Each structure stands twice: as structure tokens, then as C-alpha cells.
């Protein structure tokens, strides 16, 4: 079904965005690593 496929991709994108946000926040909490 198209709707379930869209929902699965939406959940996947949401988890990826959460992972990226977590990585960015953990990077920002490390002083001195701002200019890679």
C-alpha cells in the first residue's frame, strides 16, 4: 500500500533526523572541535 510505504519512510526520516540532531548537539558540547 502506498500510505504504509509513505508512513514507513516518514518514520525512517524522523529517526534519521533525530540521530543527526543528537550528533550535532554532542559535537556542539565539545569545545575546540568547532572548526574541523
N, CA, C and O atoms as a Tripos MOL2 file, in Angstrom:
@<TRIPOS>MOLECULE
protein
  144   143    36     0     0
PROTEIN
NO_CHARGES

@<TRIPOS>ATOM
      1 N           0.8340   -1.2090    0.0000 N.3       1 UNK1
      2 CA          0.0000    0.0000    0.0000 C.3       1 UNK1
      3 C           0.8670    1.2580    0.0000 C.2       1 UNK1
      4 O           1.9310    1.2880    0.6200 O.2       1 UNK1
      5 N           0.4200    2.2610   -0.6770 N.am      2 UNK2
      6 CA          1.2100    3.4850   -0.8150 C.3       2 UNK2
      7 C           1.2890    4.2290    0.5180 C.2       2 UNK2
      8 O           2.3310    4.7840    0.8660 O.2       2 UNK2
      9 N           0.1770    4.2350    1.2610 N.am      3 UNK3
     10 CA          0.1370    5.0030    2.5090 C.3       3 UNK3
     11 C           1.0960    4.4130    3.5360 C.2       3 UNK3
     12 O           1.8090    5.1510    4.2160 O.2       3 UNK3
     13 N           1.1190    3.0840    3.6510 N.am      4 UNK4
     14 CA          2.0010    2.4530    4.6380 C.3       4 UNK4
     15 C           3.4660    2.6610    4.2440 C.2       4 UNK4
     16 O           4.3240    2.8360    5.1090 O.2       4 UNK4
     17 N           3.7470    2.6400    2.9520 N.am      5 UNK5
     18 CA          5.1100    2.8860    2.4890 C.3       5 UNK5
     19 C           5.5400    4.3080    2.8020 C.2       5 UNK5
     20 O           6.6800    4.5500    3.1970 O.2       5 UNK5
     21 N           4.6180    5.2470    2.6220 N.am      6 UNK6
     22 CA          4.9060    6.6480    2.9370 C.3       6 UNK6
     23 C           5.1330    6.8090    4.4300 C.2       6 UNK6
     24 O           6.0210    7.5480    4.8540 O.2       6 UNK6
     25 N           4.3220    6.1090    5.2340 N.am      7 UNK7
     26 CA          4.4560    6.2010    6.6880 C.3       7 UNK7
     27 C           5.7900    5.6270    7.1490 C.2       7 UNK7
     28 O           6.4440    6.1850    8.0300 O.2       7 UNK7
     29 N           6.1900    4.5020    6.5440 N.am      8 UNK8
     30 CA          7.4650    3.8820    6.9140 C.3       8 UNK8
     31 C           8.6310    4.8070    6.5750 C.2       8 UNK8
     32 O           9.5630    4.9510    7.3670 O.2       8 UNK8
     33 N           8.5800    5.4280    5.4070 N.am      9 UNK9
     34 CA          9.6620    6.3370    5.0250 C.3       9 UNK9
     35 C           9.6570    7.5760    5.9170 C.2       9 UNK9
     36 O          10.7070    8.1480    6.2070 O.2       9 UNK9
     37 N           8.4670    7.9820    6.3470 N.am     10 UNK10
     38 CA          8.3620    9.1400    7.2300 C.3      10 UNK10
     39 C           8.9910    8.8290    8.5830 C.2      10 UNK10
     40 O           9.7220    9.6510    9.1360 O.2      10 UNK10
     41 N           8.7060    7.6360    9.1180 N.am     11 UNK11
     42 CA          9.2880    7.2340   10.3940 C.3      11 UNK11
     43 C          10.8030    7.0930   10.2650 C.2      11 UNK11
     44 O          11.5470    7.4520   11.1780 O.2      11 UNK11
     45 N          11.2520    6.5680    9.1260 N.am     12 UNK12
     46 CA         12.6860    6.4040    8.8900 C.3      12 UNK12
     47 C          13.3710    7.7690    8.8520 C.2      12 UNK12
     48 O          14.4260    7.9570    9.4580 O.2      12 UNK12
     49 N          12.7700    8.7160    8.1400 N.am     13 UNK13
     50 CA         13.3370   10.0570    8.0500 C.3      13 UNK13
     51 C          13.3710   10.7190    9.4180 C.2      13 UNK13
     52 O          14.3200   11.4290    9.7500 O.2      13 UNK13
     53 N          12.3200   10.4800   10.2170 N.am     14 UNK14
     54 CA         12.2510   11.0750   11.5480 C.3      14 UNK14
     55 C          13.3820   10.5540   12.4250 C.2      14 UNK14
     56 O          14.0160   11.3220   13.1480 O.2      14 UNK14
     57 N          13.6350    9.2470   12.3610 N.am     15 UNK15
     58 CA         14.6990    8.6630   13.1870 C.3      15 UNK15
     59 C          16.0650    9.1580   12.7240 C.2      15 UNK15
     60 O          16.9590    9.3820   13.5400 O.2      15 UNK15
     61 N          16.2250    9.3280   11.4020 N.am     16 UNK16
     62 CA         17.4950    9.8370   10.8730 C.3      16 UNK16
     63 C          17.7210   11.2740   11.3340 C.2      16 UNK16
     64 O          18.8330   11.6460   11.7080 O.2      16 UNK16
     65 N          16.6540   12.0820   11.3030 N.am     17 UNK17
     66 CA         16.7770   13.4690   11.7380 C.3      17 UNK17
     67 C          17.1140   13.5430   13.2220 C.2      17 UNK17
     68 O          17.9030   14.3890   13.6440 O.2      17 UNK17
     69 N          16.5110   12.6490   14.0180 N.am     18 UNK18
     70 CA         16.8090   12.6180   15.4450 C.3      18 UNK18
     71 C          18.2650   12.2310   15.6710 C.2      18 UNK18
     72 O          18.9280   12.7780   16.5520 O.2      18 UNK18
     73 N          18.7630   11.2880   14.8740 N.am     19 UNK19
     74 CA         20.1550   10.8520   15.0120 C.3      19 UNK19
     75 C          21.1100   11.9940   14.6630 C.2      19 UNK19
     76 O          22.1030   12.2130   15.3570 O.2      19 UNK19
     77 N          20.8030   12.7200   13.5850 N.am     20 UNK20
     78 CA         21.6400   13.8490   13.1760 C.3      20 UNK20
     79 C          21.6200   14.9360   14.2460 C.2      20 UNK20
     80 O          22.6540   15.5200   14.5700 O.2      20 UNK20
     81 N          20.4300   15.2010   14.7930 N.am     21 UNK21
     82 CA         20.3080   16.2280   15.8250 C.3      21 UNK21
     83 C          21.1290   15.8550   17.0530 C.2      21 UNK21
     84 O          21.7570   16.7110   17.6750 O.2      21 UNK21
     85 N          21.1170   14.5620   17.3980 N.am     22 UNK22
     86 CA         21.8800   14.0880   18.5570 C.3      22 UNK22
     87 C          23.3790   14.2460   18.3110 C.2      22 UNK22
     88 O          24.1220   14.6590   19.2020 O.2      22 UNK22
     89 N          23.8160   13.9140   17.0990 N.am     23 UNK23
     90 CA         25.2380   14.0450   16.7640 C.3      23 UNK23
     91 C          25.6650   15.5080   16.8070 C.2      23 UNK23
     92 O          26.7280   15.8320   17.3360 O.2      23 UNK23
     93 N          24.8380   16.3920   16.2510 N.am     24 UNK24
     94 CA         25.1750   17.8160   16.2090 C.3      24 UNK24
     95 C          25.2520   18.3880   17.6170 C.2      24 UNK24
     96 O          26.1560   19.1640   17.9270 O.2      24 UNK24
     97 N          24.3030   18.0050   18.4720 N.am     25 UNK25
     98 CA         24.3070   18.5320   19.8390 C.3      25 UNK25
     99 C          25.5180   18.0140   20.6070 C.2      25 UNK25
    100 O          26.0940   18.7450   21.4130 O.2      25 UNK25
    101 N          25.9130   16.7640   20.3690 N.am     26 UNK26
    102 CA         27.0750   16.2110   21.0650 C.3      26 UNK26
    103 C          28.3590   16.8670   20.5500 C.2      26 UNK26
    104 O          29.3170   17.0360   21.3040 O.2      26 UNK26
    105 N          28.3770   17.2340   19.2680 N.am     27 UNK27
    106 CA         29.5410   17.9230   18.7050 C.3      27 UNK27
    107 C          29.6420   19.3370   19.2900 C.2      27 UNK27
    108 O          30.7350   19.8140   19.5920 O.2      27 UNK27
    109 N          28.4950   19.9960   19.4450 N.am     28 UNK28
    110 CA         28.4970   21.3620   19.9580 C.3      28 UNK28
    111 C          28.9360   21.4150   21.4140 C.2      28 UNK28
    112 O          29.3860   22.4610   21.8820 O.2      28 UNK28
    113 N          28.8120   20.2940   22.1460 N.am     29 UNK29
    114 CA         29.1850   20.2690   23.5550 C.3      29 UNK29
    115 C          30.6800   19.9860   23.7310 C.2      29 UNK29
    116 O          31.1570   19.8580   24.8590 O.2      29 UNK29
    117 N          31.4150   19.8880   22.6260 N.am     30 UNK30
    118 CA         32.8560   19.6580   22.7100 C.3      30 UNK30
    119 C          33.5980   20.9130   22.2430 C.2      30 UNK30
    120 O          33.7260   21.1340   21.0390 O.2      30 UNK30
    121 N          34.0780   21.7210   23.1540 N.am     31 UNK31
    122 CA         34.7950   22.9480   22.7800 C.3      31 UNK31
    123 C          36.1310   22.6340   22.1060 C.2      31 UNK31
    124 O          36.8330   21.7040   22.5030 O.2      31 UNK31
    125 N          36.4700   23.4140   21.0910 N.am     32 UNK32
    126 CA         37.7350   23.2140   20.3960 C.3      32 UNK32
    127 C          37.5810   22.3880   19.1400 C.2      32 UNK32
    128 O          38.5220   22.2910   18.3520 O.2      32 UNK32
    129 N          36.4080   21.7810   18.9280 N.am     33 UNK33
    130 CA         36.1990   20.9810   17.7240 C.3      33 UNK33
    131 C          35.2200   21.6760   16.7840 C.2      33 UNK33
    132 O          34.6000   21.0200   15.9460 O.2      33 UNK33
    133 N          35.0730   22.9840   16.9080 N.am     34 UNK34
    134 CA         34.0760   23.6950   16.1190 C.3      34 UNK34
    135 C          34.5530   23.9150   14.6870 C.2      34 UNK34
    136 O          33.7360   24.0020   13.7710 O.2      34 UNK34
    137 N          35.8770   24.0070   14.4830 N.am     35 UNK35
    138 CA         36.3850   24.2390   13.1270 C.3      35 UNK35
    139 C          37.1580   23.0200   12.6390 C.2      35 UNK35
    140 O          38.3810   22.9520   12.7610 O.2      35 UNK35
    141 N          36.4290   22.0700   12.0910 N.am     36 UNK36
    142 CA         37.0640   20.8660   11.5410 C.3      36 UNK36
    143 C          37.5800   21.1610   10.1440 C.2      36 UNK36
    144 O          38.1510   20.2820    9.4990 O.2      36 UNK36
@<TRIPOS>BOND
     1     1     2 1
     2     2     3 1
     3     3     4 2
     4     3     5 am
     5     5     6 1
     6     6     7 1
     7     7     8 2
     8     7     9 am
     9     9    10 1
    10    10    11 1
    11    11    12 2
    12    11    13 am
    13    13    14 1
    14    14    15 1
    15    15    16 2
    16    15    17 am
    17    17    18 1
    18    18    19 1
    19    19    20 2
    20    19    21 am
    21    21    22 1
    22    22    23 1
    23    23    24 2
    24    23    25 am
    25    25    26 1
    26    26    27 1
    27    27    28 2
    28    27    29 am
    29    29    30 1
    30    30    31 1
    31    31    32 2
    32    31    33 am
    33    33    34 1
    34    34    35 1
    35    35    36 2
    36    35    37 am
    37    37    38 1
    38    38    39 1
    39    39    40 2
    40    39    41 am
    41    41    42 1
    42    42    43 1
    43    43    44 2
    44    43    45 am
    45    45    46 1
    46    46    47 1
    47    47    48 2
    48    47    49 am
    49    49    50 1
    50    50    51 1
    51    51    52 2
    52    51    53 am
    53    53    54 1
    54    54    55 1
    55    55    56 2
    56    55    57 am
    57    57    58 1
    58    58    59 1
    59    59    60 2
    60    59    61 am
    61    61    62 1
    62    62    63 1
    63    63    64 2
    64    63    65 am
    65    65    66 1
    66    66    67 1
    67    67    68 2
    68    67    69 am
    69    69    70 1
    70    70    71 1
    71    71    72 2
    72    71    73 am
    73    73    74 1
    74    74    75 1
    75    75    76 2
    76    75    77 am
    77    77    78 1
    78    78    79 1
    79    79    80 2
    80    79    81 am
    81    81    82 1
    82    82    83 1
    83    83    84 2
    84    83    85 am
    85    85    86 1
    86    86    87 1
    87    87    88 2
    88    87    89 am
    89    89    90 1
    90    90    91 1
    91    91    92 2
    92    91    93 am
    93    93    94 1
    94    94    95 1
    95    95    96 2
    96    95    97 am
    97    97    98 1
    98    98    99 1
    99    99   100 2
   100    99   101 am
   101   101   102 1
   102   102   103 1
   103   103   104 2
   104   103   105 am
   105   105   106 1
   106   106   107 1
   107   107   108 2
   108   107   109 am
   109   109   110 1
   110   110   111 1
   111   111   112 2
   112   111   113 am
   113   113   114 1
   114   114   115 1
   115   115   116 2
   116   115   117 am
   117   117   118 1
   118   118   119 1
   119   119   120 2
   120   119   121 am
   121   121   122 1
   122   122   123 1
   123   123   124 2
   124   123   125 am
   125   125   126 1
   126   126   127 1
   127   127   128 2
   128   127   129 am
   129   129   130 1
   130   130   131 1
   131   131   132 2
   132   131   133 am
   133   133   134 1
   134   134   135 1
   135   135   136 2
   136   135   137 am
   137   137   138 1
   138   138   139 1
   139   139   140 2
   140   139   141 am
   141   141   142 1
   142   142   143 1
   143   143   144 2
@<TRIPOS>SUBSTRUCTURE
     1 UNK1         2 RESIDUE 1 A UNK
     2 UNK2         6 RESIDUE 1 A UNK
     3 UNK3        10 RESIDUE 1 A UNK
     4 UNK4        14 RESIDUE 1 A UNK
     5 UNK5        18 RESIDUE 1 A UNK
     6 UNK6        22 RESIDUE 1 A UNK
     7 UNK7        26 RESIDUE 1 A UNK
     8 UNK8        30 RESIDUE 1 A UNK
     9 UNK9        34 RESIDUE 1 A UNK
    10 UNK10       38 RESIDUE 1 A UNK
    11 UNK11       42 RESIDUE 1 A UNK
    12 UNK12       46 RESIDUE 1 A UNK
    13 UNK13       50 RESIDUE 1 A UNK
    14 UNK14       54 RESIDUE 1 A UNK
    15 UNK15       58 RESIDUE 1 A UNK
    16 UNK16       62 RESIDUE 1 A UNK
    17 UNK17       66 RESIDUE 1 A UNK
    18 UNK18       70 RESIDUE 1 A UNK
    19 UNK19       74 RESIDUE 1 A UNK
    20 UNK20       78 RESIDUE 1 A UNK
    21 UNK21       82 RESIDUE 1 A UNK
    22 UNK22       86 RESIDUE 1 A UNK
    23 UNK23       90 RESIDUE 1 A UNK
    24 UNK24       94 RESIDUE 1 A UNK
    25 UNK25       98 RESIDUE 1 A UNK
    26 UNK26      102 RESIDUE 1 A UNK
    27 UNK27      106 RESIDUE 1 A UNK
    28 UNK28      110 RESIDUE 1 A UNK
    29 UNK29      114 RESIDUE 1 A UNK
    30 UNK30      118 RESIDUE 1 A UNK
    31 UNK31      122 RESIDUE 1 A UNK
    32 UNK32      126 RESIDUE 1 A UNK
    33 UNK33      130 RESIDUE 1 A UNK
    34 UNK34      134 RESIDUE 1 A UNK
    35 UNK35      138 RESIDUE 1 A UNK
    36 UNK36      142 RESIDUE 1 A UNK
